[in-house]
Amino acid sequence: MTKSLLNSGGILPRHGGILPARSPERHYAHQKSGTLSFVDARLQHPEFDSSIFRDVVGRFASGVTVITTNDEGQNFGMTASAMSSLSLDPPMILICVNRSAASRQAISHARVFGVNILHEDQASLAVHFATPQADKFRALSISRGAMGCPRLEGVLAWLECEVVEEVESGTHSVYFGKVKEAAARDGRPLAYFRGQFGQLYSRNTDPVAVRLREHVLGALSDDEILNLENLAHGLGVGVPDIQRSLSSLMADGVVYYDVEHGYRVRHLTEQRIARSVEAACAIEMGALDVAFGGTTDRPSANEIESVAMAVEELERMLMQGKLDDTTSYARANSHLHEAIVSLARSPELLDAYRRLAVPGMLVRALGFADAESVRERQDEHRRILECLRAGDPVGARLALFQHAHNSQASRATRFGTRSAGRDAVADVGDALIQPSATSTSS
């Protein structure tokens, strides 16, 4: 069975626990009592076994690039992971190219090369440029750097370099390049590990951490001890994935570590719920600013309809008396607000919203809710939708603010306390609504 090193989808597998069986003379590592013990293969092999070396260096995860150049009017390109920054002043990088590759002779002759650092959704480009063919650039959309090297469309980052030194070593040529041009965009890189492509997640965007956070907040009780094996089974992932994600939840204050019992759920207070609702409100208002006030096209009728469908689903649940199923209702509610955030067409904003684990927060909050307050919130949902359909971002922002403020006020009343978060949402509403008062909805 394989585990995933860089993501939770099984794209980049590694052997979990014990390394694959080898003959005694080739087995360079073993695991005992959770500790890896390494055997120096050179002591067993006067001539180092290249298969061991290949297996060892294959465990070093890297990004993926396409190296390009243009020599006497002909484009050359190849997939490579052997690229590294070398110097900041002057800015320099190095690349390693197999001496048998056609690109190697072209780079040596042209004395320039480009490095296209691939985005996570460009695995097909990596395969394309790793496959021998007469014209790798046919039907591809490219631009050119200042020195003429092909720049592929949609890459995560780009560098164009002048070769200042070339060194031959073993099967490869090493090129030292002085960077003449560099550019980058937001996004995540395509990763490469043990012969397979995958995705690299930061703590903020790890999908296992997002799912685990929602489960802990929505399904577990305060101070409950976490069973890592049960969590892994329930989420369909490995225990190492759960352990990695728990570091994210600890940093966010969702769980804490008890030296006697292990990980436990931190008590979720009304103030904590309030802060999460405050942050969600700020993200939604920001999304509306981007959707209606930026340089891109305004949301389409289909995008607005996705908000309408979410409102209608909540309406059906309310009419059918399904409020007792707080988990389903909370998820449906979150789908509505995610649809609003999605109007900005920004994966980063949507990731930030999902990281708040709003469904889990709402499960706790709905435990104190009454049917009348839920109906009032649904009326506010309809008002938000009406404003969006009318192309009125100012009205939609105001309706969102009132929705968040009223939700906080309702919970504070039931808790018998004045919520600090209630005042915080009011402050957010004042700060975010006032600048839009001068904007138009046309």
Secondary structure, 3 states (H helix, E strand, C coil): CEEECCCCCCCCEEECCCCCCCCCCCCCEEEECCEEEECCHHHHCCCCCHHHHHHHHCCCCEECEEEEEEECCEEEEEEECCEEEEECCCCEEEEEEECCCHHHHHHHHHCEEEEEECECCCHHHHHHHHCCCCCCCCCCCEEECCCCCEEECCCCEEEEEEEEEEEEECCEEEEEEEEEEEEECCCCEEEEECCEEEECCCCCCCHHHHHHHHHHHHHCCCCCECCHHHHHHHHCCCHHHHHHHHHHHHHCCCEEEECCCEEEECCCCHHHHHHHHHHHHHHHHHHHHHHHHCCCCCCCHHHHHHHHHHHHHHHHHHHCCCCCCHHHHHHHHHHHHHHHHHCCCCHHHHHHHHHCCHHHHHHHHHCCCCHHHHHHHHHHHHHHHHHHHCCCHHHHHHHHHHHHHHHHHHHHHHHCCCCHHHHHHHHHHHHHHHHHHHCCCC
